Amino acid sequence: MGTLPNKREILESIIDEQDDFWIIMKPSRNNPTDPDYLCVLQNPAEYKEARVEIPTAWFMDEQLDKIQSAVRDAIESAEIGYKYT
């Protein structure tokens, strides 16, 4: 396996296109290349959390359309409240 991509950077570019303000909780700033599939986004204004598992391979292969779709689906089905802290 090569160098892990900066998943935060890729996720940031996707959530910046959203109408609402979302922040990335996982992967953390301290570990932007976290190999764990789980990504957690939170919307502080609406107190919502979106959780999505995105294969690291998608980031490595730059399959941005798949990542974008997964993030959008997660945001659409975001739940009230925070589970991840």
Number of C-alpha atoms within 10 A of each C-alpha: 5 5 7 14 19 16 21 20 13 16 20 13 11 16 19 12 9 11 7 13 14 20 16 19 17 22 21 14 13 8 12 16 18 19 16 12 14 14 22 22 25 25 20 14 9 13 12 18 24 26 22 18 14 18 15 18 14 14 20 16 9 13 11 15 10 14 20 16 12 16 23 17 14 19 22 10 13 18 17 13 14 15 12 12 6
